[in-house]
Amino acid sequence: MSTWQKFRDKLSNPIFHYGVAICSFTASSPDQLSLLLGDSVHVREECDELYFGSLANKPQVSGIFPKSFI
């Protein structure tokens, strides 16, 4: 398994990517983030086929979710 990689700008400052859920995702463990179709997310890190991020309208709600759902 790969390690989690943060998104960074050219000066190595952490940045967020933004995305929109193209389908719903139901979390099956506490470290996952449930998504509804159309949810906006801030993506902070990636690892293999997963992202780590938070809901744009609730930044305190965060977790991992599949890249293919964004």
C-alpha positions in Angstrom: 0.0 0.0 0.0 1.2 3.5 -0.8 1.5 6.3 1.7 -0.8 9.3 1.9 0.4 12.3 -0.1 -0.7 15.9 0.6 -1.5 18.2 -2.3 1.1 21.0 -2.5 1.7 24.0 -4.6 5.0 24.8 -6.4 6.4 26.2 -3.1 5.4 23.0 -1.2 2.6 24.8 0.7 -0.4 22.6 1.4 -3.4 23.2 -0.8 -6.9 21.7 -1.2 -8.5 20.4 -4.3 -12.2 20.8 -4.7 -14.6 18.2 -6.1 -18.2 17.3 -6.4 -19.6 13.8 -5.6 -20.9 12.2 -8.9 -22.7 9.5 -6.9 -23.5 8.8 -3.2 -21.1 6.9 -1.0 -22.1 5.3 2.3 -19.3 5.0 4.8 -18.8 1.5 6.2 -16.3 2.5 8.9 -15.7 5.5 11.2 -12.7 6.7 9.2 -14.8 7.0 6.0 -16.8 10.1 4.8 -20.3 9.5 3.5 -21.2 11.5 0.4 -24.4 12.4 -1.2 -24.7 13.1 -5.0 -23.7 16.7 -5.5 -21.8 17.2 -2.2 -18.9 19.6 -2.6 -15.7 18.4 -0.9 -12.2 19.7 -0.1 -9.7 17.1 -1.0 -6.5 17.3 1.1 -4.6 14.0 0.5 -4.6 11.0 -1.8 -3.4 7.4 -1.6 -3.9 4.8 -4.3 -7.7 4.9 -5.2 -8.7 7.0 -2.1 -8.9 10.6 -1.2 -9.0 12.2 2.3 -11.0 15.3 2.7 -14.0 17.1 4.2 -17.4 18.3 3.2 -17.1 21.9 1.9 -20.1 23.1 4.0 -19.0 21.2 7.1 -15.2 21.2 7.3 -15.3 19.5 10.7 -16.7 16.4 9.0 -13.8 14.6 7.3 -12.8 11.1 6.2 -11.6 8.9 3.3 -13.7 8.2 0.2 -13.1 6.6 -3.2 -11.6 8.8 -6.0 -14.1 7.3 -8.4 -17.0 9.0 -6.6 -15.6 12.5 -7.3 
